């Protein structure tokens, strides 16, 4: 008998680039295909997509790509994936709209998009898919019930159990209970906040936080959030309306997303409430809210430009109030606080962090994870969406509820899980690592290139050009080129000492060929520079023939 | 009449490298002289010390250097400062012990150290100094009352208002009240936690947190903290004793600090309670606690080595419990969580973040800042120790208590504040920026070097060597050397195209000299590489004469 195989290709062992393959026999579906932003030591990398090498010789088996919601970490790699796979993308209307804009921007045409809806089942190969409504920080998010030949799999998507969300109503608890009644073989559940105690606050608490700020701010309020946080845009617009302010949305992606959401009915407001940035500049500050991006300290986003006073159409005024409506993503704190400091420096008041309730997470905290487990009562648990620490803590928590440790698979990308009606086994590991996108090139930047960049970033390089005559002797002073090492104009003693050392090394020995000279120079120079500076720049030498004197 | 001048040289506009000069007439004192760790874009920098250029022509006026407590951000630059200034260092016994080890490590001799004590006044030039006991995460910390010819200045040091600290008793509220009764001209107060609502939890809450972990852990407990957190070492030892475990301290600096603290009576325990790491490896896990460093994800500290399984004397076992007893310093999150993930991967259980109360901050939160202000009731406030955002929020909070905005100086390093009996003015700005220490060299790394390192770290470099004959024509194929750009062996097409472009550029035009050829090659190659890869490596060219064929 065939086994069901679940292969996570992204999002397990990391936060971002979520992607999962589910296979039975010759049929496969893909769930999500997102991107991830590089960590600070992935130097020069623009972003990262999943490694789908495993699928390369079986793309024709893929019957559908099902997207749980429209955030970048779930749709961001579609532009690259759809160059290789030919299958319909199934998504709810808002998600579909966001996918369409994304594919348009990356220049991909002719992709079949199928609209799906919560509680509307559909069949894909041997899989009966039952999307169900979940709450997250974007509307139209779904989890998936997947009825397979070996049993029912439940995929939570990204979720929180919000009783009072901005739109779409509370999560479909009834559907979860129904799954439970039918018997759930395995639950694949979001672990992002498995280290957060308690219950994630409802989106509703933000309304009060925003109201207080909008009421008390002496001038304009500039609210920054993520471009894809459609619910937050709605909340800001609602709070502006309650406080007699009008809203200008600034920034291409946020404007695009807002338009898509409005067209599809996921964002609603009286048309006169939303104004252009020019109007915002003309109106009295107390009547204005500006909504933009840049909460993670990105220098090119709206807030980053405002902080550096390099924004095309806005600049910070003394009585502005800037609101960071987002949590810091770990790793971004330094850039975020730098932006906060610059905004303060320009005279704005800045509201960030725990001082005011202007942001809540979109992911379930520990008490919600417990409730989901007890609602769904799965035989097996696969913690998904999180770094290893999140997956481990999710597993510990589930064991505390009575799920045996051997029924929980804490695995990272690439581990193949096989299921039949009664068992789960962790099998071989397929590639599941990083594909770096750097500039126009996908995948050619690997660990060795990053290691070189790391070395260069620490101590720079030194290149010495040595003119050597036909007798193997230095013909004129060697020339030095350096970057990132020391400031040569202030270190003439070092330049001269270097020239002396190099000349001595070449003249004091006999070498068989240019390459031997080169190696001797590099080795002597590296040692010399380290002894004088305790730095290890990349050193290389070019041995040239002397030019005739001019 | 003379004015009192306060010149902050470090710690205002940043967290770290605290240093302040107080002058009256020809006399000056220095308070603290600390270091700071580099931010992630200060590539290759080891650490940063204050810029004390302002003092260079008046070091002879400095009558004393007074240290508030023994943390690196208050004593870490003394090794460099004491090479230039000849004045006694005044510190409480534990602080003095830590300063001594520091100076010994940096090879500085013949420094006069004077012991000071809370409530024991001493005179330095025109200043009458009254140290007073404050609570912080290290024993023997003081704040300073400074009676000057124009009025009383109060410097809070780093403090929290802890009613149940580990050692030394609660802060000297009575002294603060006495200052208030005498009338305080200016308060210089710690702002580090000015964005933290409420009241910082007492060190006492950690005891319970540690007890629970030590009681329930199935094997060894490895507690990581800062080497200078003497109070935490005491708490861990106490909790170990209560739970019948013995403690091995691992790591040179922590062992040194513990010895200094024990010798001076600031750390006390029955001698048999503390064991060697070899004993720790022999004893049953349930009887052992290991204390070490590395809570900030530093790869070379104890935890970092354990996470990478490169520790000299320990390795992680399946039933180990690792406790992070420290908050992440902003900017370190990524490395910290990576360490957490690796420790989980090796099979340990890891306790970090908000899941268990195993760490509290050493700095006062917002309600404590308010209490200090109302206890001291200063005429003027100078928020110190914090990034601009902390200083601004501290100022806002003080205004909420009725201190007029014009009586608060939110200034960054280098701004000279002048005081007479009734007024405070913000004067000129003297240098107060970063001095980078990189390897053996202090201060020669500046912004342009860092910018070069940044560019190199993003896209690496490409060096092309072009042999040009006497007729100005390319004599053989140009050679390419690259690092951090692309992996040349997998990009032969790019190598060949590059050689073709370079050859064409040189052969198709007539150049007056080598330098013109070089410039033309660099310009054409940069454009070509960007068009093909969307990357901008550092490009340079070496024009050589052809070698005779071998």
Boltz contact constraints between the chains, C-beta under 6 A:
constraints:
  - contact:
      token1: [A, 39]
      token2: [B, 334]
      max_distance: 6.0
  - contact:
      token1: [A, 40]
      token2: [B, 40]
      max_distance: 6.0
  - contact:
      token1: [A, 40]
      token2: [B, 334]
      max_distance: 6.0
  - contact:
      token1: [A, 43]
      token2: [B, 457]
      max_distance: 6.0
  - contact:
      token1: [A, 44]
      token2: [B, 458]
      max_distance: 6.0
  - contact:
      token1: [A, 44]
      token2: [B, 459]
      max_distance: 6.0
  - contact:
      token1: [A, 195]
      token2: [B, 353]
      max_distance: 6.0
  - contact:
      token1: [A, 195]
      token2: [B, 355]
      max_distance: 6.0
  - contact:
      token1: [A, 197]
      token2: [B, 354]
      max_distance: 6.0
  - contact:
      token1: [A, 330]
      token2: [B, 333]
      max_distance: 6.0
  - contact:
      token1: [A, 330]
      token2: [B, 337]
      max_distance: 6.0
  - contact:
      token1: [A, 331]
      token2: [B, 333]
      max_distance: 6.0
  - contact:
      token1: [A, 331]
      token2: [B, 334]
      max_distance: 6.0
  - contact:
      token1: [A, 333]
      token2: [B, 330]
      max_distance: 6.0
  - contact:
      token1: [A, 333]
      token2: [B, 331]
      max_distance: 6.0
  - contact:
      token1: [A, 333]
      token2: [B, 333]
      max_distance: 6.0
  - contact:
      token1: [A, 334]
      token2: [B, 39]
      max_distance: 6.0
  - contact:
      token1: [A, 334]
      token2: [B, 40]
      max_distance: 6.0
  - contact:
      token1: [A, 334]
      token2: [B, 331]
      max_distance: 6.0
  - contact:
      token1: [A, 337]
      token2: [B, 330]
      max_distance: 6.0
  - contact:
      token1: [A, 340]
      token2: [B, 389]
      max_distance: 6.0
  - contact:
      token1: [A, 341]
      token2: [B, 387]
      max_distance: 6.0
  - contact:
      token1: [A, 341]
      token2: [B, 388]
      max_distance: 6.0
  - contact:
      token1: [A, 341]
      token2: [B, 389]
      max_distance: 6.0
  - contact:
      token1: [A, 344]
      token2: [B, 388]
      max_distance: 6.0
  - contact:
      token1: [A, 344]
      token2: [B, 389]
      max_distance: 6.0
  - contact:
      token1: [A, 344]
      token2: [B, 392]
      max_distance: 6.0
  - contact:
      token1: [A, 345]
      token2: [B, 388]
      max_distance: 6.0
  - contact:
      token1: [A, 353]
      token2: [B, 195]
      max_distance: 6.0
  - contact:
      token1: [A, 354]
      token2: [B, 197]
      max_distance: 6.0
  - contact:
      token1: [A, 387]
      token2: [B, 341]
      max_distance: 6.0
  - contact:
      token1: [A, 388]
      token2: [B, 341]
      max_distance: 6.0
  - contact:
      token1: [A, 388]
      token2: [B, 344]
      max_distance: 6.0
  - contact:
      token1: [A, 389]
      token2: [B, 340]
      max_distance: 6.0
  - contact:
      token1: [A, 389]
      token2: [B, 341]
      max_distance: 6.0
  - contact:
      token1: [A, 389]
      token2: [B, 344]
      max_distance: 6.0
  - contact:
      token1: [A, 392]
      token2: [B, 344]
      max_distance: 6.0
  - contact:
      token1: [A, 439]
      token2: [B, 533]
      max_distance: 6.0
  - contact:
      token1: [A, 439]
      token2: [B, 534]
      max_distance: 6.0
  - contact:
      token1: [A, 439]
      token2: [B, 535]
      max_distance: 6.0
  - contact:
      token1: [A, 440]
      token2: [B, 533]
      max_distance: 6.0
  - contact:
      token1: [A, 440]
      token2: [B, 534]
      max_distance: 6.0
  - contact:
      token1: [A, 441]
      token2: [B, 533]
      max_distance: 6.0
  - contact:
      token1: [A, 444]
      token2: [B, 486]
      max_distance: 6.0
  - contact:
      token1: [A, 449]
      token2: [B, 484]
      max_distance: 6.0
  - contact:
      token1: [A, 449]
      token2: [B, 487]
      max_distance: 6.0
  - contact:
      token1: [A, 452]
      token2: [B, 483]
      max_distance: 6.0
  - contact:
      token1: [A, 452]
      token2: [B, 484]
      max_distance: 6.0
  - contact:
      token1: [A, 453]
      token2: [B, 457]
      max_distance: 6.0
  - contact:
      token1: [A, 453]
      token2: [B, 460]
      max_distance: 6.0
  - contact:
      token1: [A, 453]
      token2: [B, 484]
      max_distance: 6.0
  - contact:
      token1: [A, 456]
      token2: [B, 456]
      max_distance: 6.0
  - contact:
      token1: [A, 456]
      token2: [B, 484]
      max_distance: 6.0
  - contact:
      token1: [A, 457]
      token2: [B, 43]
      max_distance: 6.0
  - contact:
      token1: [A, 457]
      token2: [B, 453]
      max_distance: 6.0
  - contact:
      token1: [A, 457]
      token2: [B, 457]
      max_distance: 6.0
  - contact:
      token1: [A, 458]
      token2: [B, 44]
      max_distance: 6.0
  - contact:
      token1: [A, 459]
      token2: [B, 44]
      max_distance: 6.0
  - contact:
      token1: [A, 460]
      token2: [B, 453]
      max_distance: 6.0
  - contact:
      token1: [A, 465]
      token2: [B, 542]
      max_distance: 6.0
  - contact:
      token1: [A, 483]
      token2: [B, 452]
      max_distance: 6.0
  - contact:
      token1: [A, 483]
      token2: [B, 538]
      max_distance: 6.0
  - contact:
      token1: [A, 484]
      token2: [B, 449]
      max_distance: 6.0
  - contact:
      token1: [A, 484]
      token2: [B, 452]
      max_distance: 6.0
  - contact:
      token1: [A, 484]
      token2: [B, 453]
      max_distance: 6.0
  - contact:
      token1: [A, 484]
      token2: [B, 456]
      max_distance: 6.0
  - contact:
      token1: [A, 486]
      token2: [B, 444]
      max_distance: 6.0
  - contact:
      token1: [A, 487]
      token2: [B, 449]
      max_distance: 6.0
  - contact:
      token1: [A, 533]
      token2: [B, 439]
      max_distance: 6.0
  - contact:
      token1: [A, 533]
      token2: [B, 440]
      max_distance: 6.0
  - contact:
      token1: [A, 533]
      token2: [B, 441]
      max_distance: 6.0
  - contact:
      token1: [A, 534]
      token2: [B, 439]
      max_distance: 6.0
  - contact:
      token1: [A, 534]
      token2: [B, 440]
      max_distance: 6.0
  - contact:
      token1: [A, 535]
      token2: [B, 439]
      max_distance: 6.0
  - contact:
      token1: [A, 538]
      token2: [B, 483]
      max_distance: 6.0
  - contact:
      token1: [A, 542]
      token2: [B, 465]
      max_distance: 6.0
  - contact:
      token1: [A, 542]
      token2: [B, 542]
      max_distance: 6.0
  - contact:
      token1: [A, 544]
      token2: [B, 544]
      max_distance: 6.0
  - contact:
      token1: [A, 545]
      token2: [B, 545]
      max_distance: 6.0
  - contact:
      token1: [A, 545]
      token2: [B, 547]
      max_distance: 6.0
  - contact:
      token1: [A, 547]
      token2: [B, 545]
      max_distance: 6.0
